[in-house]
Amino acid sequence: MGRGALRHLFIINRHAGKKESWKTISSQLDALRAPNLSVRYTSCRGDATAIAREFVGQSDEFARIYACGGDGTLNEVIRGVYDLKNCAVAPVPIGSGNDFIRSFPFEREDFLNIKSLIGGEILEVDLLRCGEHISCNSVTIGYDCAVAKNVEKFKRLRLITSSFAYKLSIFYCLINGRKHLFKIITDGREIKNDGTYLLSVCAKGKYYGGGIKCSPKADNSDGYIDFMCVKTVGVLKFVSLLPTFVKGGHIDNPRFDFVEHKKCRTVEYISERETEIGVDGEIIPVRRAKIEVLPKAVIIIVPNKMSGSV
């Protein structure tokens, strides 16, 4: 289906990642000079969604859409076409995080090789739905959302890079963003907790936060949500175990008895006060959120190193 595709559209976010990183993609496209290849640039949030859907809707012929940016750009493209059957989406990771691709057995450079992607293989993968929002990687609540909100504050400081702003926010929120009160229901059953939560994650991908292996047992095509919740613990305990958590060693680990992990099909978060959830990094205010899995909902293109022509 996808190998003989006649239409290729590259959607490029020129503001993603390091300054002018998009030019590495543009130069490859110029060299190809293919008549069946189109390029569009985004100018604002939501552009990629509209551009992708419009392009696919122009013809019944199978289309390949290349999301050139970070995980946010990829999410926008998928939101535009996941319910259409005549297209596939390729992540082209020129953003700063690029966590989605880390769950596949390829290097980042493989996804940056345009010839390899144009002739790439296709896979059906699951998505998560939270109300009107779609996630291809993870939905989070608690500490992670507090970190994401405060990153923007630290980025406004002079001489602070995006990477350093993220690290600053992590440690700032250890003091000010560790205790979150909400109810969790998985597959219709409430999880018992007499205290507060540090965080919870509903995942399809293994990684988030720029390479943190929060869900090492996640499988993007198994039809289940990989669910995890972490009860609030003291700062010193959390910091001492953080390196293990970052590497994915917290699941089924007796040292992490405050972590609960399971596979399920639905998760509900209920809060008495307005809180935030993160859908692939986009922060959304909610009081109640239900996450469900959409099995094999989108076709993803992965590199084929033996392929090279349009």
C-alpha positions in Angstrom: 0.0 0.0 0.0 2.5 2.6 1.1 5.5 1.5 -0.9 3.9 2.5 -4.2 2.6 5.8 -3.0 2.3 8.5 -5.7 1.9 11.5 -3.4 4.4 12.8 -0.8 3.9 15.9 1.3 6.6 17.3 3.6 5.2 19.6 6.4 8.1 21.5 7.9 8.1 23.4 11.2 10.9 25.9 10.8 10.7 26.8 14.5 11.4 23.3 15.8 14.6 22.3 17.5 17.9 24.2 17.0 18.0 27.3 14.8 17.5 26.5 11.1 17.7 22.7 11.7 15.0 22.4 9.1 17.5 23.3 6.4 19.0 19.9 6.6 15.7 18.5 5.4 15.2 21.2 2.8 18.6 20.6 1.2 17.8 16.8 0.8 14.4 17.7 -0.8 16.1 20.1 -3.3 18.4 17.3 -4.3 15.6 14.9 -5.0 13.7 17.2 -7.4 10.7 14.8 -7.6 7.6 16.0 -9.4 5.3 14.1 -7.0 6.7 15.7 -3.9 5.2 18.8 -2.2 6.5 20.9 0.6 4.5 23.1 3.0 5.7 25.2 5.9 3.7 25.8 9.1 3.2 29.3 10.4 1.3 28.8 13.6 -0.1 26.2 16.0 -2.6 23.9 14.3 -1.3 24.5 10.8 0.1 21.0 10.4 -3.3 19.5 11.2 -5.1 21.5 8.6 -2.4 21.1 5.9 -2.2 17.3 6.3 -6.0 16.8 6.2 -6.5 19.1 3.2 -3.7 17.3 1.2 -5.0 13.8 1.9 -8.6 14.9 1.0 -7.6 16.1 -2.4 -7.4 12.6 -3.9 -8.2 8.9 -3.1 -4.6 8.0 -4.0 -2.5 6.9 -1.1 -0.4 9.8 0.4 2.7 9.9 2.6 2.9 12.8 5.0 6.3 13.7 6.5 6.0 15.6 9.8 9.2 17.6 10.0 9.5 19.0 13.6 9.3 17.7 17.1 6.7 15.5 18.8 4.3 18.4 18.7 4.4 18.7 14.9 4.0 14.9 14.6 0.9 15.1 17.0 -0.6 17.8 14.9 -0.2 15.9 11.6 -1.6 12.7 13.1 -4.6 14.5 14.5 -5.4 15.7 11.0 -5.3 12.3 9.3 -5.6 9.4 11.8 -9.2 8.7 10.9 -8.4 8.6 7.2 -7.3 5.3 5.6 -5.5 6.5 2.5 -2.3 7.9 4.1 0.7 7.2 6.3 2.7 9.5 8.5 6.5 9.6 8.9 8.2 11.4 11.8 11.2 13.5 10.7 12.7 14.4 14.1 14.2 17.9 13.9 12.6 19.0 17.2 14.1 19.2 20.7 12.5 16.1 22.3 11.6 13.6 19.6 10.5 10.9 22.1 8.1 9.1 19.8 10.9 7.7 17.6 12.8 6.3 20.5 10.4 3.4 20.8 11.5 2.1 17.4 14.7 0.0 16.7 16.3 2.8 14.6 18.7 5.7 15.2 17.5 9.3 15.0 19.8 9.7 11.9 17.7 7.0 10.1 14.6 9.1 10.4 16.5 12.1 9.1 17.5 10.2 5.9 14.7 11.3 3.5 15.4 8.7 0.8 15.2 6.0 3.5 11.8 7.3 4.7 10.4 7.8 1.2 11.0 4.1 0.5 10.3 3.2 4.1 8.1 0.4 5.5 4.7 1.0 7.1 3.4 -0.1 10.5 0.0 0.2 12.2 0.3 1.7 15.7 -2.1 2.6 18.5 -3.2 6.0 19.6 -4.7 7.4 22.8 -7.8 9.5 22.9 -8.6 12.0 25.7 -11.8 13.7 24.8 -11.2 15.6 21.6 -7.4 15.3 21.9 -5.2 12.6 20.4 -1.9 11.3 21.7 0.6 9.2 19.8 3.1 8.9 22.8 1.8 9.7 26.3 -0.8 11.5 28.4 0.5 12.7 31.8 -0.8 14.3 34.9 0.9 15.8 38.0 4.6 16.6 38.4 5.4 16.4 34.7 2.7 19.0 33.8 4.0 21.2 36.6 7.5 20.9 35.1 6.3 21.7 31.6 4.4 24.8 32.8 7.5 26.2 34.6 9.9 25.5 31.7 8.3 28.5 29.9 9.0 30.7 32.9 12.7 29.7 33.1 13.2 30.1 29.3 12.4 33.8 29.6 15.5 34.3 31.8 18.6 35.6 30.1 21.2 33.1 28.9 19.0 30.1 29.8 18.8 27.5 27.1 15.7 25.3 26.6 17.6 22.3 27.9 18.8 24.0 31.0 15.3 25.5 31.6 13.9 22.0 31.6 16.5 20.9 34.2 15.8 23.9 36.4 12.1 23.2 36.3 12.6 19.6 37.3 14.3 20.6 40.5 12.1 23.6 41.2 9.0 21.3 41.0 10.6 18.8 43.4 9.8 21.4 46.1 6.7 23.1 44.7 5.0 20.5 42.4 5.2 17.1 44.1 1.8 16.8 45.7 -1.2 16.3 43.4 -4.7 15.2 44.6 -6.9 13.3 42.1 -8.8 10.1 41.8 -7.7 7.4 39.3 -10.0 4.8 37.8 -8.6 2.1 35.5 -11.0 -0.2 33.5 -13.7 0.9 35.9 -11.9 0.2 39.2 -10.6 2.9 41.5 -7.0 2.8 42.7 -6.9 3.2 46.4 -4.6 5.9 47.7 -4.9 7.7 51.1 -2.4 10.4 50.1 -1.4 12.4 47.0 0.3 11.5 43.8 3.6 12.7 42.4 2.6 11.8 38.8 0.8 9.4 36.5 1.4 8.4 32.9 -0.7 6.7 30.2 1.7 5.7 27.6 2.0 4.1 24.1 5.7 5.1 23.8 8.4 4.1 26.1 10.0 7.5 26.5 9.0 11.1 27.4 10.6 14.3 28.6 13.5 14.2 26.2 14.6 10.6 26.8 13.3 9.5 30.2 12.3 5.8 29.9 9.1 6.2 32.0 7.2 3.2 30.4 9.8 0.5 29.5 7.1 -2.1 28.9 5.0 0.1 26.6 4.2 -1.4 23.2 2.7 1.0 20.6 0.7 -1.8 18.9 -0.5 -4.1 21.6 -4.0 -2.5 22.1 -3.4 -1.5 25.7 -2.5 1.6 27.7 0.7 1.2 29.6 -0.4 2.8 32.9 1.8 4.0 35.8 1.2 6.1 38.9 3.7 7.3 41.5 2.6 8.2 45.0 4.2 11.3 46.5 7.5 10.6 48.4 10.0 12.8 50.1 12.4 14.9 48.1 15.6 13.0 49.2 14.0 9.6 48.4 12.9 10.7 45.0 16.2 12.3 44.1 18.1 9.2 45.2 16.0 7.0 42.9 15.7 9.4 40.0 18.7 7.9 38.0 17.0 4.5 38.1 13.7 6.0 37.1 15.2 7.8 34.1 16.7 4.5 32.8 13.4 2.6 33.2 14.4 0.6 36.2 11.4 1.5 38.4 8.9 -1.1 37.1 8.7 -4.3 39.1 11.4 -2.9 41.4 10.9 -3.5 45.2 12.7 -0.2 45.9 9.9 1.5 44.1 7.0 0.2 46.1 5.2 3.6 45.7 4.9 2.9 41.9 1.9 1.0 40.5 2.0 -0.3 36.9 -0.5 -2.2 34.8 -1.9 -2.7 31.3 -5.5 -1.4 30.8 -7.8 -0.1 28.2 -9.2 3.0 29.9 -8.0 5.4 32.6 -10.0 8.2 34.2 -8.5 11.1 36.3 -11.0 13.0 38.5 -10.0 16.1 40.4 -12.2 18.4 42.7 -10.2 21.4 41.5 -9.0 22.3 38.0 -5.7 20.6 37.2 -3.7 20.0 34.0 -3.0 17.0 31.8 -0.2 16.8 29.2 -1.2 15.3 25.9 2.1 14.7 24.0 3.4 17.8 25.9 0.4 20.1 25.3 -0.9 21.3 28.6 -4.7 21.2 28.9 -6.8 22.3 32.0 -9.3 19.7 33.2 -11.2 18.4 36.2 -12.1 15.1 34.6 -10.3 13.3 31.9 -10.9 9.9 30.3 -8.1 8.2 28.3 -8.9 5.3 26.0 -6.8 3.3 23.5 -7.5 3.3 19.8 -5.9 0.1 18.5 -4.0 0.3 15.2 -5.4 3.8 14.5 -2.7 5.3 12.3 -0.1 4.1 9.8 3.5 5.1 10.6 6.4 5.1 8.2 9.7 3.8 9.5 13.1 3.9 7.6 14.1 1.3 5.1 17.9 1.6 4.7 17.9 -0.4 1.5 15.4 2.1 -0.1 16.4 5.2 -1.9 14.1 6.5 -4.6 10.8 8.3 -4.9 
